[in-house]
């Protein structure tokens, strides 16, 4: 496929706005930090609190998993077919996804071990696993924003870009979607919030305002309670 600005197809690709991915990345940066702090603050033996934080981790985990799977399945293949010298960037993203997934495997063992007893040793092991996860994740997010998103803006169509969001919606339970949407809106500025809300169908936007927003507010107050 031509990447020339002189073709309609090229103009379509050049028009892709990748800012929404940076907004989503804010969620992973913020929540990966807060999860470490929240787990560290749980008193030994407080299994009720541990379950609440573990459930929140599982929402975070599903959001990150579906986000990365969308890139693996829908973003990397078309990019690799259209770039030449920059292919190393895409291959590096794939390798980084594998390293992030490896940290998730460790967390998949550490979270339930801590959740079961809220023991101090299990808590400390989980905090260490979360710290490792966050370090690997931040390296990836920073690199992706600096090197990959400019390629996507040039070589990916609007339809292909939107397909990533469709993938996440199709693979996420509806109530979890409401939580994830609240997490995304939390640090968005007014202009970004307006754009994010405007792309929702009218009925879905109504569900967010009537059900999703108050539900998210209650959930996040409980999760972040001192």
N, C-alpha and C positions, 0 to 999 in steps of 0.2 A: 504494500500500500504506500502510496506516495505521501511524503511528509511536507511537500511543498506548500507554502502559503498561497500559491496560486490556484490550488484546487479547493473545491468546496469541502472535500473530506479533510484536507489539511486545516482549513479554517475552523471546521468543527472541532478537531482535536485541540487546536490552539486556544479554543475558547473555554476549555474545561477549567473550572475553578476548584482547586484542591484544598481550599481553606477549611472545608468541613472536616477533612481528615485531621488537620491540626487541632481543631476543636475537640475531636474525639480523643486525640492523643493527650490532651490536658487531663482527661478523666483518668487515664491509665497512670499518668505521672502522679496525680494527686492521690488517687486511691491506693496505689502501691505504697506510697509514703504513709498514709493514714492507717493502712492495715498493720504495718509494723508497730506504729504507736499504739493503736487500739489493743492489739494482742499483748504487747508489753505491759499495758496498764491493767490487765485482768488479774484479779487476786487469785492466788492458788486455791483451787477447789470450787470456784464460782462457775459451775458448769452451765448455768442458765445464760450467763453473760458470754461464755465461750461459744455456746450454740448460736447465739445471735450474731456474733462476729463471724463465725464459720459460715453461716448462711449468707452473710453479706459477701464474704470471700467467694462463695460459689456463684453469686451473681456476677461479680467482677471477672471470675474465671471464664464463665460462659461468654460474657461480652468480648473478652480478649480472644478466646478461642474462635468465635465466629468471625470476628474482625480479621484475624490472621488467615483463617480458612478462605474467606472471601478474596483476600489478596492472592493466596496460593492458587486458587482455582480460576479467578476471573481477571486478575491484573497481571501477574507475572507472565502467563503464556502469550497474550497478545503483545506485551512489551518485548519479550524475547524475539518474537517474529518480526519486529519492526525496527529494532535498534541493532547496531553493529558494534562499534567501539565501546558503547556504553553497556554492553551485555554483562560485563563484570559487575556492574552496580546491581543488576537484578539478581545475579547469582549470589552476590553477597547478602542481599536481603533474604534469600531463601535459606542460606546458611545461618543467618541470625535468627530466623524463625525456628530453626531446629534447636538452637541453643536456648531460646526462650521456652520452647516446649520441654526441654530437658529439665529446666528449673521447675516447671509446672508438675512434672512427674514426681519430683522430690516433695513438692507442696501437697500433692495428692495423698502422700503418706503422712506428712507432718500435721496437716490440718485435722484429720479425724483422730489421730493419736492424742492431740491436745484437747480436742473437743470432748472426748470421752471422759476425761478426768480433770481437765484444767490444771494439770500438774505443773509445778514450776520448771522442772527439767524439760518437759514437753513444750512448754511455752517458750523457753529460751531457744530450743531447737527450731521451733517454728519461726521465731523472729530472725534467726540466722538464715533460714531458708528464704524468708521473704526479702531479706537484705540482698541475698545473692540474686534472687529473681529480679529485683528492682534494678540492680546494677546492670545486668544483661539487657533488660528491657529498655532502660534509658539510652544505653549505647545504640540500640537498634532504632529507637524513635528519633533520636537526634540525627543519625545517619540517613534515615529514610526521608526526613524533612529536608535535609540539605542536598541530597543527591538524587533521590528517587522521584520525589514529587515534581520537580521540574521536568523530568522525562515523561511522567504521566500526563502533565499538562500539555505536552507537545504531541504525544503519540496515542493517547487514549480518547475515545469518543465519549460524548456525554452519556450515551446509552450504556456503554461499558462501565463507565464510572458509577452510574446510578445502580447498576446490577449488584454492586457490593452491598449497598444498603438493603436491596431486596433480599439478598442472601441472608443477611443478619435477621431481618424480620421473619423470614420463612423458617428459620431454625431456632427461634427464641420464643419461649412461652409468653403469652400476652402480658401477664402480670410482671414478668421479669422485664419485658420491653418497657413498661411504664417506669420501672426503677432505673433502667439504663438511660431512658430519655431524660429523666430528672437529673441524673448524674451529668449528662452532657450539657443540659441547660444551666447547671449551677454556676459555672465560671464563664459562661458566654456573656459578651457585652450586649447591650440592647439591640444593636443592629444584627448581631449574629443570632440572637434569640428570635428576632422577627423573621429572619430567613429560615431558620430551622422549623419554626411553627408554620410558616407559609407553605411549605412543601407538603404538609400533612393534608390529607383529604378532610373536608369540613367535618364529617362525623367523627373522625379520629381526633381532630383538634378539640372537638366538644368533649369527647371522652377524657382527654388529657386534662382539660380545665375542671371538669366536674368530678372526676374520679382520680385521675392520675396525679395531679398536682398535690391535693391534700393527702393522698396516700403516701406519696413520696416524702412529703414534709414530716409525717408521723414516723415513717421508717427511718429517715436519716437522723431525726432527733434521738430515737432509741439507740441507733448504732453509735452515734458520736457522743452519747451521754458520758459525763465524767464519772 
